Structure formats: structure tokens, C-alpha cells
């Protein structure tokens, strides 16, 4: 599963990054969705767009810079919901991590921003390297926050999927979010498969906002996973939940969470696997340069051995190596 496209090589969430992901052998690409002021779904990792576009260099939009509380966190910058689609289409994508990915940063300004409809159209005309339809793992961002300002993303997402013909459990689409309320609504209104995202810190923001806070530990207990299985088909686990690290950054013994998830019929995918040393556990770093490539295939392989079914990665070409090696070992 290609995280924001082949985002280890090209600026994230651009058509070029998605096309490269397909060429590198990705089975699925993972877009994130936010909304414009005029209610259009656009593909951005978060609603703050200052890190990943050239908006800060556009005098026309200088007065749009503001501070908001989004998902309980104070954030200053430029926000997609304060721009119309026409305005966002004047911006250009830039690399989020230029110090680690200068090769990608060389493409700053080369690509525009993408709507969800445009990505659906690209997926419809694309195929995996072995000729199958490509899949979409669609993350709904900031659902509670956006709903609070009159931009509920759920109806727009369902309408876009219906227009694309993706309405059944067999559709090459899975909808995912950290917010449980959003996922329950999607499960009630659609037959498309659902994935519950889980991270190490905090808990689902929608529950906190509703005054019924849960922790991720609650959700990953046996009863919590059983409850998730009532509305979801999979759990997407931050990789440290699958294999924790010690204080120095070495891998510890695998967690039993993958087996607990499988016991209630949930698939498990892990996120986010990146090739640079700075993101790898010490076991798989190669040298001391944080921007140099380590042994990503090795890291993925041990997580697959720990029960992970699928991998979300910035480097789909390297993930294919790990998958190929697992097949050879199994044979």
C-alpha cells in the first residue's frame, strides 16, 4: 500500500506520486481527504497546507494565515477549508521532508493539487503491474472538526464513491479513519470495507470531543477489538504497536495484538514504513546518516512474520522486495 503515493520519491499526494506507485508495483494507494470551502474533497494529509504546498510564497494568500484548534491541537498556517477549489488549484505541491528527501524536493512546484474525483479517475484507468485493478485505501481526515464547521465529509465521500461505481463490499476501496463515529456512519450507509486506524498516543478525537474519551489501549483490548469488528474489516496499526521498541530504538518482542485482531476476523495492516535510517529501528539502520537508506525490506519482513497482513509504505518498490522474500521463504 503506497502511502500518499510513492511519497519517498516524489511530493506526496500528487498524480505523479500515485502513477509512480503503480509503476513500482503498489497494489493499493493511500490518499487522505480534506475539504475545500466550497465542499470539494481534495487529497491532502491534513487540512493545514503550508508544509506541503507553496502557499507561503503566495502574497495573494498571506492574509489567510491563521491559528485554529483542529482535533484538539492548536495549529497555525493555511487551511484547505479556507480556500475554494479554484484557489487551491493555483498552488503547487512541495516536498514535506526536504532535508531527508532532496531528490523529491527537486520536484517542488512541478505538480498541482489533486481532487478525490481526479484520483478516482486515475485509479479507474490504472492497473497493478500484474494487471489487476488498483485499490484505494482512503483516509477520512478531521471528520468531527469539519462537521463542526458545516463541511461534513461523509456525504461527499459516499457520493463520490457512488459516482465511481464503488458501492459494494467487492469494490477496490477501503475507507479508514482514526475517528470511530465517522467509520460507524460510513459502515451504516455503505457496503464498502472499513478500516479502523490506531496509533500509539492519545485516543479517537471524536470520542474526546463527545465527552466519552477512549484510549487506543481500550480499543486494542480483546473486547475493544471485538467491538471494532462489528463495524470494520481491518485495523491499521502504527508499527510500534506491532513490534515495540526499547528506549534506545531497538525492536522488542512482537505484541500479541495482531493475533487478537485475527481472532475476531480483522485484517491487520501496519504503518508507516519508510526507508530512511531516521525512521527505522536501530536493527535495520545502515550507517549514521538519517537520510540514507537502511534495510526497509528487513523491517517489513519481521513485521510480516509478527502477523501483519499488509504494509503501508512510502517506498512501494522496497516493500515488494520484502513481500517477494516472504513468498520465497514460505515456498
N, C-alpha and C positions, 0 to 999 in steps of 0.2 A: 504494500500500500504506500503510494508516494505522497509524502507529507507536503501539502501545498504545492504539488508538482515535484519535479526534480529540483527541489529548492536548495540542495547542496551545490548546484552548478549554475543556476540562473535565478534572478529575482523571483521571489515566491508569488504564487497566485497570478501568474501571467499565462497567457495561452502558450507561449513558448516553453515555459516550465512544464506545463502539462503535456505538451507534444513530446518534449524530451523524455518525460517519464514513460510514456507509452513506448517510445523507441528503445528505452533501456530495459524494457520488459516488465513494467509495472502491470499488475492485474487490475488494480484499483487506484484511483487518485482521491485525495482527501482535501476538499475545499471547505472553507469556513464562510459563513454567511452573516452579513450585517445588512442594514437598510439605509437607503438614502432618505432625504427629506420628503421626496415625492413617492415614497413607498416601494422603491425598486430594490430587489435583492442584489447585492454586489458581493464579490468574493474577496474578502479581506480577513485577516486573522483576528483582528479586533476592530472596534469602531474608531479608535484613535489611529489616524492615518499619517501622522508626522514621521514615524520611524520608517515607513515603507513606501512613501511617495515623495515627490519633490515639492509638496505644498508649502514648506517653509521658505522656499525660494520664490514664491509667487506673491509679489506685493499686492495683487488684487485680493488675495485672501488673508492678508495679515490680520485684519480685524476679526476673523473667525476664530482665532486662537483664544481658548477659554479653559476654565477649570470646571470639572464635573465630578460627581461621585457616581461611579459605574461599578455595579456589583459589589458595593460596599467599600470601594477603594477610590481615593482621590487621584484624579488624573488630569494633567494639563496638556493641551495640544489642540489638534484639529480633529473634528469628529465627523464621520460619514453622514450621520443623521442631520447635520447642519448644512449639507450640500445637496443640490439636486443632481440627478444622474448626469445631466448635461454639463454641470460644473465639474463633477468628478472625472468625466471623460476628457477634460483638458489636462489632467495630471498624468504624470509618468511614474512608473514603478522604480524603486531603488532597492538595493540590497540591504537587508536588515543588519547583517553582521559583516560590514566591510573589512574589519580588521582580521577576521578569520577567513573570509572568502573574497579575497581581492579579484579572483577570476570572475566571480559572479558580479562583483561591483563594477567591473569593466563594462557591463551592460546597463548600468544605471541610465535611465532615460530612454532606453530603446523600446520599451513596451508600455502599453497603456493598461488601464484597469479593466476588469472583466466582470460582466454581469452573470448571474446564475443561468439565465437563459442562454447566453453565449457559450458557457461551459457545457450545458446540456446538449447544445447543438454540436460542439466539438466531440463530445463523447459518442453521440449517435453516429458520427461518420468515422470513428476511430475503431481500431481493433488491437487486441494484445498481439505480442509477437508470434503467438501460436494460433492467431486467427479468431479468437473468441471476442465477444462484445466486452468492452471495458466497463468496469464498475465505478461507482461513486460512493464514497463514504463521507456524507455531508454533515458537517457540524453546525448546529444552530448556536449562534453566539448571543449572549446578553438578552435572552428571551424575556426575563422578568423586567429588566431595565427598559428595553424597547417597548414592551407592552405598557409600561407606566407613562410613556410619552406619546401614546397613541399610534405606535408602529409595531403592532403585534406581528411577528414574523410567521406564525404558524399558518394562517390562511394563505399567505403569499407563497409559502413553500409548497403547500398541498396543491395550489392552483398551478404552479409551475410544473410540478411532477405530473399532474393530470394532463396538462397540455403536451407533455413529452411522452405520454403513454406509460408512465411508471406508477401504476396503482396497485399492483399485486405483490404478493409475497415473493414471487419469482422475478420481480424487477431487479435489474442490476444496480440497486441502490440500497444503502442503509443510512438511516438518519440517526445522528448521535448528538448528545449534549451532556454537560455536567448537571443540568437542571432537571430534576425528576418530574416536576409538574409539566414542563414542556413535552417531555417524552411520553408521559401518560396521555396527554392530549393528542399527540401525533398517533399513538397506538390506537386510541379510540376512534380516530377519524380516518385512518388509512390502514391498509394491509401491508405496507412497505415495512421491511425489517427495521428493528430498533436496536441501538447500542447505547448502553449507559457508560459514560466516561467517569473514571475515578482517579483522583490524584492523591498525593501523599498528605498535603496540608489542607486544613480547614474542612469544609463540607459544602453541600449544594447550596448555592446562594439563594435560590428560590425558597428553600425551607427556612433559612435565616431571616429573609425578608418577611415571611409569613408568620414569624414568631414561633416556629416549631423546628428549631435547629437540630440538624443531624450531623454527625461526623462521618467521614469516609470509613472510619473503623466500624461504625454501626452498619454501614451498607455492605461491608465485606465480611461480616459475620455470617454464619450459616443461615440464620433467619433472614438477615438482610439480603443475601444473595437469592434466597428463595422468593422474597418479595420482588426483587428486580426481575426474576424470571417470569413474573406474572404479566409484565408489560414489555420486556425486552428479550432479544435473542442473543445478545452478546454483551460482554463488558470489555471496555477499553481501559487497561491498567497502565498507569505510569510505571515505567520499567522497574523502578526501585521497589515497587510493591511485589514484583515477581521474584526478584533476587535483590535483597537489601545490600547496602554497602556498609562497611565499618567507618569509623570516624576519619580514617586516612584515605578512604576511597577504594579499598579492596572489596571484592564481592564476598558475601557471606553465603550461608546455605540457602537454597531456594525456600520461598514461602509456600505453605500449603494452599494458598488462595486459588491457584489455577485448578487444583483438584476439587476444591469446594465448589468452584463455579461449574466445572464439568459435571459434578454430581447432580446439579439441578438443571442441566441441559443448556448451559450458557457457553457459547464460544468465548475465547479469550484472545484479544489482540493487545499488543504492547506498544507503548510509545514513550518518547520519540528516540529513534536510533539514528545517531549521526556519526560520521566517520572521523571527524577531527578529534585529536587527543584530548582537547579541552572538555569534550562531552563523554569520554569513555572512562570506565573504571580503570584503576591502575593495572589490572590484569592484562588489559588489551591496548595500553598505550605503547607507542613505539617512538622513543626519543622524548625530548623535553619540550619541543616546540608545540604549544597548544593548537596551532593552526595546521600542523602536519597530520597526515592521515595515519591512523592507527589500524588495529585489526578489528574493523567493524564486523566482518563476517564471523570472526570468533565470538564476539559478544552476542551477536544474534543467535549463533548456534547453541550457546549454553542456555539461552532463554527458551529456545525451541525445545531443548531437552528437558527444561523445567515445566513444560506443559503449555507454553504459549502456542496458539494456533496460527496467528498471523502477525506480521510486523508492520508498523508504521515507521517510515524512514525518509530522511532527506536524500538518501543515496540509493535509489532502487537498483542500480546496476550491481552495487556491492551486496545488497540483500539477496539478489538472485544467486550469487556465489554461495552464500550460506545455505539457501534452500537446496541448491544442487548438491552440496556436500552432504546435507541431511538425507537426501534421497539415495545417494551412493552408499551411505552408512547403513540405511535401512535395508538396502538390497543385499 
